[in-house]
Amino acid sequence: MTVDAGRVTCILGDNGAGKSTLIKVLSGVHKPSSGHFLVEGKPADFDGPLGALSAGIATVYQDLAVVPLMPVWRNFFLGSELTRGRGPFRRLDTAQMKQVTRQQLAAMGIDLHDVNQPIGTLSGGERQCVAIARSVYFGAKVLILDEPTAALGVKQSAIVLRYIAAARDRGLGVVFITHNPHHAYPIGDQFLILKNGRSLGNFSKDNLSLDALTRMMAGGDELDELAIELGR
């Protein structure tokens, strides 16, 4: 598979297809047992997730690593807080972090009036969007999204898809992992289909219709055989 700047690569597959394992290889959790992993044309061998992050590969997992009772701005800078002053006079630069959070969310088109509100009060889609904006701010070149719409309703899923498009339009390469072809097809440029740890094919949008993608995901031939069997 190839992930290009300004394009969305969708990885689709049912449970057990190998999506999670592939994510862990891309994000530096696991080392690939074979093949070659290139970043900007150069061989890459990450010792862990920090290595992938330093190379500009950021992963937003389905179970977002947020502290629900903390404000949005604290979660935005969690682990990378801005400070001012030196020595014993060093302290958090609260005003700057709030300002940056507002600016970055606005740049992504996220209309959030109060960055002081606990992030747990936001909807699932809004929390996903804050995580996307955070990754962009901290220098991500490739953004990996692990089933960001899996637990969301129709309206919230639409919000997340809009912000995926915003990240793509800012020049990021996006890897969108999902089992829902109706979420993947409108936003995707390239589609990698996995089944039982193997690739069923890597297709460009020009060569794949939504019906064909849905049929491949649903195991169309297997369903046809089952329908014949049950109809006897």
C-alpha positions as CSV (number, residue, x, y, z in Angstrom):
1,M,0.0,0.0,0.0
2,T,1.0,3.6,-0.6
3,V,-0.1,6.7,1.3
4,D,0.3,9.9,-0.6
5,A,0.1,13.5,0.6
6,G,-3.3,15.1,0.1
7,R,-5.0,11.8,-0.4
8,V,-7.2,9.4,1.7
9,T,-6.3,5.7,1.7
10,C,-9.1,3.6,3.1
11,I,-8.4,0.2,4.7
12,L,-11.5,-1.9,4.9
13,G,-12.2,-5.3,6.3
14,D,-14.5,-7.2,8.7
15,N,-13.5,-8.2,12.2
16,G,-10.3,-10.3,12.2
17,A,-9.3,-9.1,8.8
18,G,-6.0,-7.7,10.0
19,K,-6.8,-4.0,10.2
20,S,-5.6,-3.5,13.8
21,T,-2.3,-5.4,13.1
22,L,-1.6,-3.3,10.1
23,I,-2.3,-0.1,12.1
24,K,0.2,-1.3,14.7
25,V,2.9,-1.8,12.1
26,L,2.3,1.6,10.5
27,S,2.4,3.3,13.9
28,G,5.5,1.6,15.2
29,V,3.9,-0.7,17.8
30,H,4.9,-3.9,15.8
31,K,7.8,-4.4,13.4
32,P,6.9,-5.9,10.0
33,S,8.0,-9.5,9.6
34,S,8.5,-9.1,5.9
35,G,8.4,-6.5,3.2
36,H,9.7,-3.0,3.1
37,F,8.5,0.1,5.0
38,L,9.5,3.4,3.4
39,V,8.8,6.9,4.7
40,E,9.3,9.6,2.1
41,G,11.2,7.1,0.0
42,K,13.7,6.1,2.7
43,P,13.7,2.8,4.7
44,A,12.1,3.2,8.1
45,D,12.6,1.0,11.2
46,F,10.8,2.3,14.2
47,D,11.7,1.2,17.8
48,G,8.2,2.2,19.0
49,P,5.3,4.6,18.5
50,L,7.5,7.6,19.4
51,G,9.7,6.8,16.4
52,A,6.7,6.8,14.1
53,L,5.5,10.1,15.7
54,S,8.9,11.7,15.2
55,A,8.7,10.7,11.5
56,G,5.3,12.5,11.2
57,I,3.0,9.5,11.5
58,A,0.2,10.2,14.1
59,T,-2.4,7.7,15.1
60,V,-5.9,8.5,16.5
61,Y,-7.4,5.4,18.1
62,Q,-11.0,4.7,18.5
63,D,-10.8,4.9,22.3
64,L,-9.4,8.4,22.4
65,A,-6.7,9.1,24.9
66,V,-8.4,12.0,26.6
67,V,-9.1,13.0,30.2
68,P,-12.9,13.7,30.2
69,L,-13.0,16.1,33.1
70,M,-10.1,18.3,31.8
71,P,-10.8,21.3,29.6
72,V,-10.5,21.0,25.8
73,W,-7.3,23.1,25.8
74,R,-5.6,20.9,28.4
75,N,-6.4,17.7,26.4
76,F,-5.1,19.5,23.2
77,F,-1.7,19.9,24.8
78,L,-1.7,16.9,27.1
79,G,1.9,15.7,27.5
80,S,3.2,18.6,25.4
81,E,2.3,21.6,27.6
82,L,3.6,25.1,26.7
83,T,5.5,26.9,29.5
84,R,7.0,30.2,30.2
85,G,9.6,31.5,32.7
86,R,12.7,29.7,33.8
87,G,13.8,27.6,36.8
88,P,11.6,27.9,39.9
89,F,9.5,30.5,38.0
90,R,8.6,28.2,35.2
91,R,4.8,27.7,34.8
92,L,2.2,26.7,32.3
93,D,1.5,29.3,29.7
94,T,-2.3,28.9,30.0
95,A,-3.2,31.9,27.9
96,Q,-1.1,30.8,24.9
97,M,-2.4,27.2,25.0
98,K,-6.0,28.4,25.0
99,Q,-5.3,30.8,22.1
100,V,-3.5,28.1,20.1
101,T,-6.3,25.6,20.7
102,R,-8.9,28.1,19.5
103,Q,-6.8,29.0,16.4
104,Q,-6.1,25.4,15.4
105,L,-9.7,24.2,15.9
106,A,-10.9,27.2,13.8
107,A,-8.4,26.4,11.1
108,M,-9.9,23.0,10.8
109,G,-13.4,24.5,10.7
110,I,-14.3,23.3,14.2
111,D,-16.7,25.8,15.7
112,L,-16.1,25.4,19.5
113,H,-17.0,28.5,21.5
114,D,-15.5,27.6,24.9
115,V,-12.1,25.7,25.1
116,N,-12.5,25.7,28.9
117,Q,-15.3,23.2,28.8
118,P,-14.5,19.6,29.8
119,I,-13.8,17.6,26.7
120,G,-16.1,14.9,28.1
121,T,-19.1,17.3,27.4
122,L,-18.3,17.1,23.6
123,S,-20.0,14.6,21.4
124,G,-18.0,11.7,20.1
125,G,-17.6,13.3,16.7
126,E,-16.3,16.5,18.2
127,R,-13.8,14.7,20.4
128,Q,-12.5,12.9,17.3
129,C,-12.2,16.2,15.5
130,V,-10.2,17.8,18.4
131,A,-7.8,14.8,18.2
132,I,-7.4,15.3,14.4
133,A,-6.6,19.0,14.9
134,R,-4.1,18.2,17.6
135,S,-2.3,15.8,15.4
136,V,-2.1,18.4,12.6
137,Y,-0.8,21.0,15.0
138,F,2.0,18.8,16.3
139,G,3.3,18.2,12.8
140,A,1.7,15.0,11.5
141,K,2.3,14.3,7.8
142,V,0.4,11.0,7.9
143,L,-2.7,10.7,10.0
144,I,-4.0,7.2,10.8
145,L,-7.6,7.1,12.0
146,D,-8.8,3.8,13.6
147,E,-12.5,3.4,13.0
148,P,-13.3,7.0,13.9
149,T,-17.0,6.6,13.0
150,A,-17.6,3.2,14.4
151,A,-19.5,4.3,17.5
152,L,-21.1,7.4,16.0
153,G,-24.5,8.1,14.6
154,V,-25.2,9.5,11.1
155,K,-24.8,13.2,11.9
156,Q,-21.7,12.7,14.0
157,S,-20.1,10.5,11.4
158,A,-20.7,13.2,8.8
159,I,-18.9,15.7,11.0
160,V,-15.9,13.5,11.3
161,L,-15.8,12.8,7.5
162,R,-15.8,16.6,6.9
163,Y,-12.8,17.1,9.1
164,I,-11.0,14.1,7.4
165,A,-11.5,16.1,4.2
166,A,-10.1,19.2,5.9
167,A,-7.0,17.3,6.9
168,R,-6.6,15.9,3.4
169,D,-7.0,19.4,1.9
170,R,-4.2,20.7,4.2
171,G,-1.9,18.2,2.5
172,L,-1.8,15.3,5.0
173,G,-1.8,11.7,3.9
174,V,-4.8,10.1,5.7
175,V,-5.2,6.4,6.4
176,F,-8.9,5.8,7.2
177,I,-9.6,2.4,8.8
178,T,-13.3,1.3,8.7
179,H,-15.6,-1.6,8.1
180,N,-18.3,0.7,6.6
181,P,-18.0,1.2,2.8
182,H,-20.6,3.9,2.9
183,H,-18.3,6.0,5.1
184,A,-15.2,5.2,3.1
185,Y,-16.3,5.7,-0.5
186,P,-17.3,9.4,-0.4
187,I,-14.0,10.4,1.2
188,G,-11.5,7.8,-0.1
189,D,-9.1,8.0,-3.0
190,Q,-7.6,4.5,-2.7
191,F,-9.1,1.4,-1.1
192,L,-7.3,-1.6,0.4
193,I,-9.5,-4.5,1.2
194,L,-8.4,-7.0,3.8
195,K,-9.7,-10.5,4.6
196,N,-8.1,-13.0,7.1
197,G,-4.9,-11.1,7.1
198,R,-4.5,-10.9,3.3
199,S,-5.2,-8.3,0.7
200,L,-8.1,-8.8,-1.7
201,G,-6.9,-5.9,-3.7
202,N,-5.9,-2.3,-3.8
203,F,-8.2,-0.2,-5.9
204,S,-8.4,3.4,-7.0
205,K,-11.8,5.1,-6.8
206,D,-11.8,5.4,-10.6
207,N,-11.8,1.6,-10.9
208,L,-14.2,0.8,-8.1
209,S,-17.9,1.5,-7.6
210,L,-19.7,1.7,-4.2
211,D,-21.7,-1.4,-5.1
212,A,-18.6,-3.4,-5.9
213,L,-16.9,-2.2,-2.7
214,T,-19.9,-3.1,-0.7
215,R,-20.2,-6.5,-2.3
216,M,-16.5,-7.3,-1.6
217,M,-16.9,-6.2,2.0
218,A,-20.1,-8.3,2.5
219,G,-18.6,-11.4,0.9
220,G,-20.9,-11.3,-2.0
221,D,-20.1,-14.7,-3.5
222,E,-20.4,-16.3,0.0
223,L,-23.8,-14.7,0.5
224,D,-25.0,-15.9,-2.9
225,E,-24.0,-19.5,-2.0
226,L,-25.7,-19.2,1.4
227,A,-28.9,-17.9,-0.2
228,I,-28.9,-20.8,-2.6
229,E,-28.3,-23.2,0.3
230,L,-31.1,-21.7,2.5
231,G,-33.5,-21.6,-0.5
232,R,-33.4,-25.4,-0.9
